[in-house]
Amino acid sequence: MTTTVDVALIGSGSGNTFANRDFHDTSFALFEDGVFGGTCLNVGCIPTKMFVYAADIADHVREAGRYGVDATFNSADWPGIVKRVFDRIDPLSSGGRDYRAHRSPNVRLYESHVTFDGRDGDRYRLVTADDDVVLADQVVIAAGSRPIIPDVVADSGVRYYTNNDVMRLAELPARMTILGSGFIAAEFAHVFSALGTDVTIVARGPKLLRHHDSDIADRFTEIAREQWTVRTDQRTVGAPTLDDGSVRLDFADGSHVDSDVLLVATGRWPNGDGLNLSSIDVGLDDAGRVERDRFGRTSARGVWALGDVASEHQLRHVANHETRVVQENVKRGWDATDLVPFDHRFVPSAVFSHPQIATVGLTEREAADAGIDYAVKVQPYSDVAYGWAMEDTTSFCKVLAERATGKLIGVHILGPQASTLVQPAIQAMSFGLGVHDMARGQYWIHPALPEVLENALLGLELE
């Protein structure tokens, strides 16, 4: 069966949100070969943070004695936690699918993998695995990304998990090995260890979160070693399944680690390589991302790309921004002289581990490599009153500013509420607010925790 539409949307995460009320007169084909709603809703941002919150509560109970509170963490009801999370998530996914399948008159849902098959006249020809054919005037590629599985694991036949399925384990494992050292590894290490699992995290490099500012990565790795078994500088050479069903990782130095569950968290790869883009002369860069310009246009006229499949920032808030930009540009037209560019100047991110981390802007190494004359200030939580209340001894806020102009160029926070504390800095950088105006041009509630950011700003030695 062949259908003709105005716009084809590949992916039901950002792709689904693209088809909003502004396009009520536009006909769409929406393709999804996985769970409806994409990564963030089903296996990423939202469910993971619901698990993180439960883990945070468990840690608060364990640490209650520091504050004179007599409390004991006994155990976690893992099936109950799983039910709490997915009783909220699954209806959202199924409800969204039902809406697009039955109650969205201008959108036709195809629940099948789709690939490009060149052109049919002026339209793009898309063919599903179910042999449906869709001809589209324009296409928005929002196909997301998938977990990277190292060959040593993929070729071993061992049972492994990723963020796609580890949150639906039937029971809490006694032992877990996490292969990887980035934010996914750090967050799940926190979740499972806080709830009672003995966690070993295996890093290929010398530290965890090595792409963060070095002070952040060093401190986080130090704290992580107090919570989990951390194996750094390890090259995995084998992944056999043992007779009792447990998993072993063998390392190049002759050592190994055994566990009940292996979680692979070694990064994510864009899904553009499965779309037969060469048939429409669209390329992929060295990182597998769909090549596009700053307006979201690929090299094929009428084909746009957004989100994880094309962006160096695999973050939902970036995908949301890129969706809004491409929506506007589709309305204005491919050749419009007033197309809206992506704004990736100040992209924040957070790691919801223990401790929490938030960052925006340049790391100190990036600032130095760029030849910027900068000032830096590291402000411990323990220097402000709310830090005293928390008995905090490890958390800090690090700020960098251009010495001559007083403009913030980087903020990095490690500690409780980091993802909230960083927001004023994101706002200041986005709207060009200088350090002095930010620090002294507003009230800072005393003795609230944001004073740690205020004091860091005041401590910068500028011209």
N, C-alpha and C positions, 0 to 999 in steps of 0.2 A: 504494500500500500504506500502510495506517495502523497505527501502533504506539503503544501506551500505555506510558509509563514513569513512574517516581517523580520522577526528576530529569533534566533536559536540561542538558548542559554545552556551551557554545559557545566553542570554542577548545581546542587540544590542548597548549598550554603549561601554564599553571597549571590549566587545566581538566582536563587529563589527570591531574595529580597529585592533584586533588580526590578522584577515585574510588579511595580507598585501602582498606586492609583493614577500616577501621572501618565501611565501608558495604557489607560483603559481602552483606547482605540487601536492598540497595537496587538497583533497576533503573535503569540510566543509558542515555541516548543521548548520544553524543559526536560533535560536529560539527567538521570541519576542512576548509577549502577550499584550504589551502596545504600546505606541507611539514609533516609530522607532527612535533610537539615544540615548535613555536612559535619565536619570534624568538631567544630567548637561546641555545637549543641550536644552531640552524641558521645564523643570520646575524647574531647579536649577541654577547653577552658571551663565550661560550666560544671560538668560533673566532677572534674578533678578538684575544683575549688570547694565543692560540697564535701568531698572526702577530706580535703585539707582542713576545713573548719572542724570536722570531728577530731582530726589528729591534733589540732591546736588545743581543743578542749581537754583532750587526754594529757597533753603536756602541761597545761595549766594546773591540772589536778596533781600531777607528779611534783610540780614545783611549788605547791601551795605552802609547804612547810617553811619556805624562805620568808613568808610573810606572817608567820604565826598562826596559820590556818591548818587545822588537823584534818587532812583529807587523804584518801588512798585510792589509787587507780587499781582496780581489780582485774577487769578484762573488758574487751570490746565485743559487742554483739555485731559481728561482721555481717551476717545475713540481714540483720535489721538495718545496718548502715546502707548496705547495697539497696535494700528495698526503699529506704527513705529517698535515696538519690534517684533511682530509676523509676520510681512511682511518679516522680515529678518530670523526669526527662522524657521517658518513653511516650507518654500521652502528647507532649508537645511535638515530638517527631511524627507520630502517627496522625495527629490532628492536622499538622501542616501538609502531610501527604494527602490526607482525605480532602482537604480544601482544594489543593491543586488538581486532584484527580476528578473531583465531582462538583465543585462549587466555584470554580474559577473559569468563567466562560471563554476568556481570551487566551487561556494557557492550556496546552495539551501536554500531559506528563508522559514521558517514556521512561520506564523503569528497566533500563538496559544500557550496556556500554555502547558508546557511539564513537565513530571515527569519521574524519573527513574523507571524501572520495572525489577530490577535485571540484570542478565546477560543472554546472549545467546551464549554459548560457551565462547570464549575469548573476546567477544565484549559486550559492555554495551547496554542494550535495553532501549530506550527512547520512550515514548508514548505521543502523543499530545492529546489535548482535542478534536481534529477533527479525532481521531483514526488513524492518521498516525504513523507508526513505523519506527524508525531510529536505526540502529545498528552501533555503533561507536567504533573504536579502542581506542580512547582517548576522554576525555571530559574536556572542560574548563568551570568551573562554574563562571559566571560573572553576576549573576542575580540581583545585586543591593540591594536596600532597599526600604522601604515604610514608610509613616508617621505613627507614633504611635497615636492611638486615645484612650484616657482614657475611661474606661467603663461608667463613669458617663455621658459622652457625647454620646458615641456610643449607649447606651441603652435608651437614652432619646427620640430619634426620631427627635431631633432638626436639622435644616439645618445648617451645618457647612462647612467651607472651609479649605483647606490645601494649601501648596505651589503648589500642582498639579493643582489647578483651580482658586486660588484667583487672579491671574494676568489677568484673562480673565473676570472679573466682567464687566457687561454691563455699569455700571456707578460707579462713585466714591461715596462710602458710606459716609453719614454724621457722623456716629459713628461706631467704630470698637472696639471689644474686642479681644485681643490676649492672648490666654491661652498658657503660656510657657515663659521661661526666658533665652533661649539660643540664638545662633547666628541667627537662622531663625526668631525668634520673634523680635530680635533687628533690623534686617535689614528691615523687613516689617513694623515695627513700624515707622522707619525713612521714608520709602517710602510713606506710606499713610498719616502720619502726615504732612510731608513736602508739600504734594500736596493738603492738605486741610481737611483731615479727623480728627475728634476728637478721639484720640486713648487712650484706657485703656489697659495696659499690666498687666497680672495677673501672679504672681510668687508663686510657692509653698514654696520656701525658702526665706531667708532674703535679698537676693540681686540678681541682674541680672548677667548673665555670671559668675556664681559662680565657674566654673571650671577653670577660668583664674587666673592669679596671683592676690592676694587679693587687692593690690594697684590699679590694673586695674579695677577689678570688683567694688570696692568701689567708685572709681572716676566715672566710667561709670554710676553706679546706681544714683549717686548724680546728674549728668548732665541729665540723663533720666527723673528724677523727674521734671526738669525744662521744659521739652518738652511735656511729656505725663503724664497721670494719671497712677501712678505705685502703684499697690497693692501687697505688699510682704506678706509672711507668710500666704497665703490664701489656704485653702483646699476647693475645689469645691465639693458641695454635691448635686447639682441639676442644670439642664439646660433646663428649660421649654421654650416653644414658647408662647409669649404673644398674645392677641387677635389682636393687630395691626400688627402682623407678626414679631415684633422684638424679640430678643433673650435675655433671662435673665440668668445670672450665679448666683446661690445661694451659699453662703459660710458658712462654719461651725460656724462662729461667728455671724450669723444672718443677715449679710449685703448682698447686692447684687449689680450687675451692669447690666444695660440694654444697648443694642446696636442694630444697624441694621444688622451687619455682625459679625459672630464669626469665627475667624481664629484659628485653632488648630496647635500649633507649639511646641509640647512636645517631640520632638525627632523622630528618625527613627529606624526601626527594620529591620535587614537583612532578605532577602527573602528565605533563605535556608530552612525554615520550610515548604515550599510548594513544595518541589522537591522529596519527598519520598526517602530521602537519606538513610534511614534505610535499604532499599532493597539492597544497595550495601555496607552496614556496614560503612558508613561515619557518624560521629557524629557532633553535634552542642555544642558549649560551653555555659556557663551560660548566655552569652549576645546574644545568638542566632546565633553566627557566625560559619560558616563552619570551622571545625578544619583542620589545615594544618601545614606543617613544614615551615622552613624559606626559602625553595626553591619553595613554592607554592604547594607541593604535599599533597594530602589528604591521608587517610589510605587505599584508594582503588587504586590499581596500575593503572596508566594511567589517573587518575582523578585529575585535578588541580583546584585551586580556587584563585580568585583575586578580588580586589575591595571591595565595601561596603558589599558584602555578606560574606566576610571573614576577613576584616581588621578592626582593632580598629580605624583606621583613615579614617573616611568617607569624603574623600576629593578627588577631581578629579585628582589633581597632584599626589597623592599617587596611585590612580588607574592606571594612565598612567605609573608610574614607575613600578608597579607590573605587568602590561601587558608586558612591555619590558623584564622584568626578566623572566616571564613564557614563552614568545616567545622563548627566548634564550635557556631556559632549555628544552623545547619541542624539539628544534632542536638538542640539545646535547644528549638527551635520558634520560629516567627515572633513569637508573642505572649509569649514567656518574659520574666519580669521580671529575669532575670540574664544577659541577652545580653552578650557580650564586645565591647568597643569596639576599633577600630583604635588602635594606639599609634604616632602619627606625630610624637612630640615631638622625637626626635633621629634624624633620617634621614641617614645618611652617604652620601657618594658619592665616586667616584674617577675621575680621568681618566688613562688609561694611555698617556700620551704621553711626550715627552722634553723637559723633565723630567716626572715623574709628579706628580700633584696629588691630595690627599685633603682632604675637608672635612666638618665636622659642625657643626650649630648655626647661629647668626646670623653674618652678615657684620658688619663694623664699621658700615657704613651702616645696616643694619637695626637694630642696637642703638641707634644714635643716633636714628633715626627713631622708635623705640619709647620714647624718653625714659629709657632705662636709664642709671644712673650706673655706668659700667663702667671697668675698668682693662684695658690692652692691653700686651702684650709681644711683640716680634718678636725671635726668637732665630736667628741664622745657624748653619747647619751648621758653618761654619768656626771656630766658637768651642768646639767639642768635639773630643776627640781622634780620634774616628772620622771626623769631617769633615776633619781634617788628613790622615788616611790616604787619603781619597778626593781630596785636593787640590781640594775643593769651594769655589767662590767665589760661587755664585749662589743656593744653596738656603736656605730658612728655614722656621721654624715660628712661626706667629702664634697667640697665645691671647688670648681675651677672657674676663673674669670679672666678675660683679657685685661691685662694690666692697664693699658692706656685708655681703654674705653669704658671699663667697668661692666662690660656685658658678660653675663653668664655663658659659659661654653660647655659646662658639664656638671652634673650633680649625680652623686652615687651614694645610696643609703643602704646600710645593712642593719637590720634590727626590727623590732615590733612596729607595725603600722607603716612600714617603709613605702608601700604602694600608695598610701594616702598622703604621707608627708611630702612626697616628691611632686604632687600636683601643683602647688604654687610655683615651683621652679619651672615646670612645663609651661605654665601660663606666662610667666615672666619672659622666658626665652622666646615663646611664640609671638608675643606682642612687643618685644624689644624693650622691656623694662630693665633698667640698669640695677646693679647691686645696691647702690645707695638708696635709690627710690624704693626698691623692694623692701629693704631692711627698715628704713625710717619713714617711708611714706604711708604706712598703715600701722594699725594696732596689731600686736601679737598677744593672744590670750595668755595670761599668766595664771597658773603655772602649767599650761598645756604642753604637750610634747613638741609641737611645731617650733617652740623656742630653740630647739637644737639646730634647726635650719636658720633661724634668725641669727643665732650666735655665730654660726659658721660664716654667714654673709658678712657680719660685722668684723670678723677676724681676718678677712682678706686684706692683704697689704697691696693697695692699688696706688697708682700715680695721683 
